[in-house]
Amino acid sequence: MEALGIPMMIIGAVVASGALFLGIRRRENRNEICTETNEDAVCAQRHTKKVHRIAQQLRERKSAEPVSLKKRAVSHQVPKAGDKRHKDEKIDISDLNDIIDIDPEKMICTAEPGVTFVDLVNTTMQYGLVPIIVPELKTITIGGAISGCSIESMSFKHGGFHDTCFEYEIITGKGDILICTPDNENRLIFQMIHGSFGTLGILSKLKFRLIPAKPYVKMNYEKYDNLDDYKGAIWGHFKKRDVDFMDGMIHSPSEYVLSIGNFVDEAPYTNSYDWSKIYYQSTKKREEDYIKTPDYFFRYDKGVTNVHPKSAIARFLFGKFLGSSEVLRLAEKLSFLLPREHPNVTVDIFIPFSKFGEFMDWYREEFRYFPLWCVPYRRARDYEWISDRMFDVLDEELVVDLAIYGMKQRDGKNYYRLMENKLMELGGIKTLISYNYYTEEEFWAIWNKENYFAVKEITDPDNIFRDLYTKTCRVARGLDAMPAD
């Protein structure tokens, strides 16, 4: 999952600048697609030229200073004031956005990391196929979904998008080109790329599996007034595998909705949530719904629970043109307006299913903030990027991802830090897309330091992409690479 956490001052700037965000929208939708009129060899040759250009730039680089990547799509990490990466030298990978090949018989796609999911879905649907995991925002890229371990409403069966991939091409910091699979000599590199936020090299090509799809999704909204019944329903669908999609909304401590979806061939009507209607609110009001399959995947693109613009009038006037990408682009350009102290809480957290009740008891007392997005997630393996110690605690297959969007911090408390402490107590994990306050010792008790640096020595021995702790816990918050003694 990815998140938006943008203060209203920036949203106001977006709404007041209609021509500007319309221009941004045009720039976002420029993914190149290798079509049937292109021979596979031509697509492959074009890809090879791009990769060699990037590799040569790295090989010829003289500076020892850190680098960041110049991409076409906007970053879907939570924007932060003072993020030092904005001033980095850039490696330009903005042309790595081709869908190279779709094999409809084997149900396999080969693509470059800059391909957005909206373009990917539109292309694969022509073959009656879709990616197995489609993150909720249109311009999340497939490379970003690997880097940040994206999940969504098929994750209760299939895990994350990374769990559907089986081959990566990686450009190292030295300009070497590696093919990584779960079974070859680069198997640890393959596994450690997941959740590495671009710190272990440049992902330049992916191969991943697709799944058959139908034109529509029928939604049923199961309503519960207590957590125990809600948990029972989640567990039942998880064990039976009797539905195609499952996520939910916790609207309040007494209003739980489980959103159950299935592919269908026909629909008596359809709803779309790309303009004035708000999807998460519909789950509270409706008993069922029909949505075109691409619209289902991006039903949250205007915001999961923090929909912008908020007023009905502003949504009517500007909502058709204002999606997650436009908001994030403006937030990136106006990052100097973002608060440095006590930023709003926008974060995804992963809780072992057996600790769901204990966590919610604490959350109701300490945070008192709703609604929450709830996404059940099947842990597909003992992931190599998570420390062995964590799996001593997280020894279960089902995990619940809860997402908080835009909670204002109060009473001078650091709610991010409160959450980190509670998760360490319960064996949960917090995604790194937002603000992170871990000490280095705490951080490497959660993420696998031995595996990480074993791969780092191969793929980025000069540390030009920074290490994971430095990038996500310090530099992103505008701090020096290492804390002062």
N, C-alpha and C positions, 0 to 999 in steps of 0.2 A: 504494500500500500504506500501511496505517496500522499502528501498533505499540503494544504494551504493554510497559512496563518498570517493574514495580511491585515494590518490596522486599517480602520475606516478612513483615515486621512488619505491613504493611498488609493483606496477604492473610490473615494471622491474625486481624486485626480484622474482616475481612469474614466469615470462617467462624464467628467467635465471636458474630456479630451476625445470626443467621439472620433474625429478624423484620425487621431493618433492611433487609437486601438484598432480601428479598421485597417490602417496601414500595417500594423503589427500582424494582424490576422493573415493578411496576404503574404507576408514574408514567411509565416510559419509553415504554410502548406506548399512546400516545394520539394517534397521527397521525389526522387527519381525512381521509376519502376521499370525493371527490365520486362518488357511485354513479349507476347508471342511473336512479334515481328522481329525481335532480336534473337540471334542465335546464342545458345548458351556460351559458346566460345568467346563471343564478343563481350558478353557480360563479365565473364571470368577475366578476360584480358583487361578490361577497364578497371576491374577491382585490383588486379595485380599492379597496375601502374600507380594507383592511388596508395596502395600499401608501400610500395617501394619509395614513393616520394616522402611519405611520413617517416619511414625507417631511415632514409638518407638524412633527413633533417635532424633526427636524433643522433645519428652517427657523427655528423659534422658539427654538432653543437660543442662549443668551447666552455661556456659558462657552467659553474657548479651550482648556480641558484636554482631553486625549485621552479617547476613549470606546472601550468594547468592546461586544460584542453579547450580549444575554441570549437564550439559545436553550433549547429544550425538551430536545433530545438532549444527551448528555454530549460534551465535547470528546474527540477521539481523538488529540490530540497527546500526546506523552510528558509526564506531569505533572512539574512542577519546583518545588522549594522556592524561595520568595521571588519567584515570578512577580508582577510589579507589576500585571499586567492584572486581577488579582482585585479590586483596589481602585478600578478605573476606574468612572466613571459609565457606566450601561448604556443602550443603545438596545434596547428590547424587540421582538424579532422572533420570539418564541416561538409565535406563531399562524400563521406562514408554513409550514404543513405539510400543505397539500392537494395531492392528485393532481387536477388540474383537468380533464384530458381525456386519453383514450386513443383514438387513431384506429387501429383494427385493420387497416384496409385499407392505409393509408399506413405503418403500423408506426411511429407517432410518439406520444410522450408529452409532455404539457405539465404541469409540476408546480412546486410551490414548493420552496425550498431545504431546508426542514426535514423533508422526507419521508425516512424511513429506507429503506435498501435492503431490509430484511426486509419492510416493508409494500409497497414497490414491487413486489418479486418476487411476493409473494402475490397482488397485484392483477393484474399483467400476465399471470401464468400462467393466469388465467381466460380469457384470449384466446389461449392457446397462444403467448405471446410473453414475452421477458425483455429487460432491458437488455443491451446488447452487452458491457459491462464491469460486473461486480458485485464490489466490494471485499469483503474476507474477513470483516469484522465486521458483525453484523446492524444495529447502530444507527449506523453511518456514514451520514451524510446525503448526499443528492445535491449539496447546496451545498458540503459539506465535501470531497466528491470532486473538485469543480472547484477549490476553494481550495488543496487539497494535491496535485492531480494523481494521483488514485488509479489503480492498474493492477491486473490480476489475470491469470488463466490463459487468457483470450482475447486478451491484449495482444500476443502474438507475431504476431497477424494484424491487429488493429484499433487498436493503440496504447493510449492511456489513455481513461478515461471522458470526459475533455474532448474527445477526438477524435471522439466520437459526438454531440456537441452542435452545434446550428446557430443558436440564438438565445438571448440573455439579456436580461432586463430588469434594469437597474441603478438603484439609488437613490444619488445622489451625496451627498457630505458637505454640500452646500448644499440638499439636498432636491429636486433635479431628478430627473426620471425619464427614463431613456434606454433605447431599444431598440437592441441591438447584435447585428449579424450579421457573418459573414466578408466581406460584400460591400457593406454600407452605409457611410454616412459615419462610423460609429463602429467601423469594422473593427479598428483598432488597440486600442481599448478591449476589444473582444470577445476578441482574442488575449491581451492582457496580464492579463485577469482570472485566467487559468489560473496556478496556483501563486503567487497574490498574497497568500494568507492573510488576506483581508479588508481589505487596506490600500488598496484602490482603490475602495471603495464597497461597498454592500450588494447582493448578488445576491438578487433578489426573485422571479424566475421563470426557468425553463429550458425549452427544447424540445430533445428528443434522440431519437435513433433506437432502435428495438427490433429484435429478431431472432427468428425462429421458434424454438420450443423443443419438446422432447419430455419426457415425464414422468420419465425416468430418465437417469442418466449411467453408462455403463460405463467403469470404470477399468482400465488395464493399467499395470503398474509395470515399466519397463525398468531392469535393474540393470547397473551398470558398475563396474569396479574401478580405473579410471584416468580422468583428466580429458580426455585426448585423445579417447577413445572417447565420452565424455559430450558433449563439444563437437560431435563429428561427428553424434551423434544429434539434438542440438538443431538444428544447421544443416540436417540433412536434413528434419526436420519443418517447419522454418521455410520452406524453399524449396518443398517439395511442397504445403504447406497441406493436408495429408492427414488432419488430426485437428481436433476442435473445441476442445479444451483442452490446454494444456501448461504445467506448472510442475514443480518438482522439489525434492528434498532432498539436500543434501550432508551425509551423516551423519558422514563422516570423510574423511581424505585418500585412503582406499581404498574408500569406499562411496558410490556416486553412484546416485540413483534419479531417473528421469525419469517423471513421472506424466502419462500420456496418457489423455485422456477423450473420449468421443463420446456425443452424445445417442442414446438408444434408446427404442423404444416399449414394450418389455416387459423385465422383470427376473425371474430365477428366485428371487432373494432381495434384500434391501436391508440395508445397514448405516447406522446413524446415529451421529454423533460429537458428540451434544449432551448426553452424560451421562458415563458412566464410560470409554468408549473414547477413545483419543487418536489423532487422524488421522495425524499425522506419523510416529508409531511404526508404524502399520499399513502405511505405504509401504515400510518395511524388511522386514516379515514376509510380506506378501501378494504374490501374483502378479497378482491381479485383484480387482475389487470392483464392486458395483452400489450406487448411491446415488440416492435421490430427488433430482430436480433442485434444489429449494430447499435441501435438506440439503447437496448438493454445494457450492453457493455459500457456505454458512456452515460448512463443515467445520472451519474454523480458529477459530470464534468463541470457544472456550474458551482460545484462545492458539495461536499458530502452533507454536513449539517451547517456549515458556514457559507450559505449560498449568497452570492453577490451578483447584482445589487439586491439589497434586502427588501426594499419597498416594492409593492406591486406595480406602482406607476413607473419606477425606474426600470424594473424588469421588462415591462411592456415596451418602453422606449429603447432600451439599450441591451436587454437580456439576450436577444438573438445574436448579438455580436460580441458579447463579453463572456468568454469562457475562462477556464483555469489558465490557459497559456497567456492570454492578454493580461490578466491580473498579475501573474508571476513576472512577466516581462517588465511591467511598470514598477513592481516592487524592486526588481533588480536595478532599474535605472534610478529609482528614488530611494535607494537603501539608506541614504543619509537621514531620512525621516524616521526610520525605524528606531524604537527604543533600545538603548543599550542595557538598561537595568530593568529587571522584572518584565521581560517580554511575555506576550500571551503564550499560553501553553497549547501547543499543537504537536501531538506526538502519538505514535503507535506503540503499544506495549503487548507483549506475548506472555500469557499466563497459562501454566499447566492447568488442564481442565479440572483436575482434582482440587486445585486451589482457587477456582473461580469464585466460589461462595465466600471464602475467607477474604479474598481480595475485595470483593464488592462490599462486604461489611465495613472494611477499613475505608474504602473509597467514599461511601456515603457519609461517613463521619468527617473525613479529612478534606475531600475535594468538593463534594456537594455540587457537582456540575453535570448537567445532562442537556441533550441526548448524547449517547455513545454509539458509535458504529461497532458492530460485533461481527467478526468474520472467523468462523471455525477453520482450523488449519491442521492438516495431517502432516506430522513430521515424518518425512519420507525416509530419513536415514539419520544416523549419528553424524551430523555435519562436521567436516574436518575443521571448519573455521571457529567452531565453538569449543571451549576448553573441556577437557575430560571431566573436570570437577563439576561442571554444570550438568553433565548428563547423569551424574550420581544423584542429582536432585530432580532433573527434568526427565525422569525415566518413564515417560508415557507417550503414547502415539498422538493423542489429540491435544491441541493447544488452542487457546482462544485469543485472537487479536482484538484488542479494544482500542479504538481511536478517539482521541480527544481533540476537538477543533476550536481554537480561539478562546479558551478560558482565560479570563483576566486574573492575574495573580493579585492576592490581597493580604493585608495584615503584615506586609513586609517579609512574607515567607518566600522562599525559593521552592516552588512546587515541583519544578523539574528534579531538584535534589531530593525532595521528599519521596518522589516516585522512584528514583534510582535506589534509595535506601530500602524501600519496601520490596522492590523487585529482587534485590540481592537477598533479602530475607526469605522470599517465597520461591526462589529459583526461576523467576521470570526474566525476560530480556526486553530491553527498550531499543527500538530502532535508532539509528544514528543520524537520521535526516534532519533532526531538529537541534535544540541546544543540549549540550552534554557537559556534565560537571564532574565526571569520574576523576579520581586520582589515577595516576598511571598504574599503580599496584592493583586497584580495583578493576580497572579496565582489562588488564591482562589476566585477571582471575576469571573473566567471562569469555573473552575471545582467546583463541589458541595461539599463544605467543610463539611457541616452538615451531609449529607448522607455518605460521605467518612469516617469520624471519628466515626459515629455511627456503621458502619460495622467494622472498625478497632478495636474497643473496643471488638468485639466478636471474630474476626478471628486472630488478632495479637495484643493483649493488651500490650505486652512487646516490641513492635516495632522492632522485630528482622529482619523484611524484609524492614525496613525504611518506611517513608511515601512518598507519591508520589512526593511532591515538592522537598524534600531532595534528593531523588534518581535521579530524572530526571533533576533537575535544578542546583544541586550543586555537589553531589558526582560524578556523571558521568563526570563532568568537572574537577575533581580533587580538589574540594574545600571542606572545612570543612562542617560538617552537617548543622550548623547554621552560618549565617553571623556574623562577629564581630560587637560589638556595636560601 
